[in-house]
């Protein structure tokens, strides 16, 4: 048992780093995923993850596989797409889902183009799928910083975020915080995806963001509990994904996301709130009210 | 009774330079109870949003007397009822004006929430998730939020939509109570019989004020016919409003262009101003 579960993390430094990095990511990204899901923006997370690519690619082309330029590039690209899509939705007749799709597709194509201009397909794979097993100190401090900023913002703006999702018109009638909170939230999404692409890659970091959140929805009816549960599921997925990848020699990023996927499917079947089994099981007794 | 709570001066509201409410003049008196009536698309909700400060006027002004607090209840359809919160959390939002983003909930506030829920007939519902409430119960919870806001001016946008008779009666009693306490209340409503029996004042809108004043004088067959005949369709080629001529937006339009909404611009207020369209 010890050999199976503990010793990989004790014996190998890269496993410790991978664990620390993915746990930091789970702590910050999972609550963000809960709010994305509750705002019905689950797919926007995916779109944003793609949108980050050209920025990261530009950083990579100019400076090679370096953390800081790729991160800054990713942040800029994410911000441009978020603000661009938001602006088109606000100032034209088009809705945000369509403008978001347009901007992320342009962005993704641009990114793929830039990566293939120089650099081999191996580099492209690294950007798309990351490598949690090769996190250095700089990447770990970046992930820690992102986690601290995210949790601090969530703590301070919690009430406004909930009100903005639940009853945006009411919030606007009592406070000016509505629109800024929306953009702050989009900023946090971009920040966490940029943090995630080092560890899991742009495509898979959104998996660690959304899957635990979607799974937690089947178990609880309160936002706070949902965020806590999502973090717990995220942590469990990181642990199991890393162990599976270590023992079976499988790539770690997909293993983490697939672990979260297993929890999601189990929750969709067995959860206590609106899950499949609970809906179709016919109870013999029912309450009068 | 005679001082103003809300003053409209030449207020024009709309989206993308298409006006939804034209040139509204008048005063909502402090302590008055006004029904806002009119067909779908006649600008009722738009007007409520403007008073609540959610919508900037295209021209003119909507002035709320200084120091008066507003409680605004949006249409139910604007709220996300599947959001995972409890009844007590919805009512708790009403504390925002006093508590802001980070303030703590004091013991007094918790007592206030309990009293408000009891007043709307939802005592004991505190912990219920909102997605288990019926439409009527949910509207009661929203009224409890209005109570908690302790506002001077109360704006309710279609609070009686898809609500059963018993609940409507209870909500009306609450509204009467606010009126009795001297609060200023404006309610968007569709049921004209209800408006006649409950609301002393009425404002009939058809993208422009058709009539405004004592309910009995506002809701006549003549005014209602006028209100029905307004141009509901969103018309991309609608002519520019003549009153705006001279502004940069309208300058390329010839003066004296036939005016599509008739003689809407000589506004008497707040006396009834019925006229055949």
Interface residues (C-beta under 8 A of the other chain):
Chain A: X38 X156 X157 X159 X160 X162 X163 X165 X166 X167 X168 X169 X170 X171 X172 X173 X174 X175 X177 X217 X220 X221 X222 X223 X226
Chain B: X49 X52 X53 X54 X70 X72 X73 X74 X78 X79 X80 X83 X84 X85 X86 X89 X90 X93 X96 X97 X100 X101 X102 X129 X131 X145 X149
